[in-house]
Amino acid sequence: MQQEWKDVGRYGTVGLELVLSVLFGMFLGRWLDGKFGTGQWLTLIGLAFGLAAGIRAVLRALRRANLAADKEEERLRRLRKEFHENQHH
């Protein structure tokens, strides 16, 4: 039960990380546009970098979730095998 709550905390923040990455990139680009007078080019570039960073965070979380699911599946497979072996003896 405790592990399930840890997973909720770990994966529940992925959406927040995505949004914050995009906003940070956009606002940094906007600030740089104001500083250098580059129109909205740096805002768009910052937005793109923020989006890329957010997508990377989502993919990392998916990879971790898949690894955890694979480990759990393997654990359950071993338990079933042990159970069936004990039933036949």
C-alpha positions as CSV (number, residue, x, y, z in Angstrom):
1,M,0.0,0.0,0.0
2,Q,2.8,2.4,0.9
3,Q,4.5,1.7,-2.5
4,E,1.3,2.6,-4.3
5,W,1.2,6.0,-2.6
6,K,4.9,6.6,-3.5
7,D,4.0,5.8,-7.2
8,V,1.1,8.2,-7.1
9,G,3.4,10.9,-5.8
10,R,6.1,10.1,-8.3
11,Y,3.9,9.9,-11.4
12,G,1.3,12.5,-10.2
13,T,3.8,15.3,-10.6
14,V,4.5,14.6,-14.3
15,G,1.7,16.8,-15.6
16,L,2.9,19.6,-13.3
17,E,6.5,19.2,-14.5
18,L,5.3,19.4,-18.1
19,V,3.3,22.6,-17.5
20,L,6.1,24.2,-15.5
21,S,8.7,23.4,-18.1
22,V,6.6,24.9,-20.9
23,L,5.8,28.0,-18.8
24,F,9.4,28.5,-17.7
25,G,10.7,28.3,-21.3
26,M,8.1,30.6,-22.6
27,F,8.6,33.3,-19.8
28,L,12.3,33.1,-20.1
29,G,12.1,33.6,-23.9
30,R,9.6,36.5,-23.3
31,W,12.0,38.1,-20.8
32,L,14.9,37.7,-23.3
33,D,12.8,39.2,-26.1
34,G,12.1,42.2,-23.9
35,K,15.8,42.5,-23.0
36,F,17.1,42.2,-26.6
37,G,14.2,43.5,-28.6
38,T,13.9,40.4,-30.8
39,G,10.1,40.4,-31.3
40,Q,8.7,37.1,-30.2
41,W,11.4,34.8,-31.6
42,L,13.0,34.0,-28.3
43,T,9.6,33.4,-26.7
44,L,8.8,30.8,-29.4
45,I,12.3,29.2,-29.0
46,G,11.9,29.1,-25.2
47,L,8.4,27.6,-25.6
48,A,9.9,24.9,-27.9
49,F,12.7,24.1,-25.5
50,G,10.2,24.1,-22.6
51,L,7.9,21.7,-24.5
52,A,10.9,19.4,-25.3
53,A,11.9,19.4,-21.7
54,G,8.4,18.6,-20.6
55,I,8.0,15.8,-23.1
56,R,11.3,14.4,-22.0
57,A,10.0,14.3,-18.4
58,V,6.9,12.5,-19.5
59,L,8.9,9.9,-21.4
60,R,11.2,9.4,-18.4
61,A,8.2,8.8,-16.2
62,L,6.7,6.3,-18.7
63,R,10.0,4.5,-18.9
64,R,10.1,4.2,-15.0
65,A,6.5,3.1,-14.9
66,N,7.1,0.4,-17.5
67,L,10.2,-0.9,-15.7
68,A,8.2,-1.1,-12.4
69,A,5.4,-2.9,-14.2
70,D,7.8,-5.4,-15.7
71,K,9.4,-6.1,-12.3
72,E,6.0,-6.6,-10.7
73,E,4.9,-8.9,-13.5
74,E,8.0,-10.9,-13.1
75,R,7.5,-11.1,-9.4
76,L,3.9,-12.3,-9.9
77,R,5.0,-14.9,-12.5
78,R,7.5,-16.3,-10.0
79,L,4.9,-16.5,-7.3
80,R,2.4,-18.3,-9.6
81,K,5.1,-20.7,-10.6
82,E,6.0,-21.4,-6.9
83,F,2.4,-21.8,-6.1
84,H,1.8,-24.4,-8.9
85,E,4.9,-26.3,-8.0
86,N,3.8,-26.5,-4.3
87,Q,0.3,-27.7,-5.4
88,H,1.8,-30.6,-7.3
89,H,4.0,-31.8,-4.4
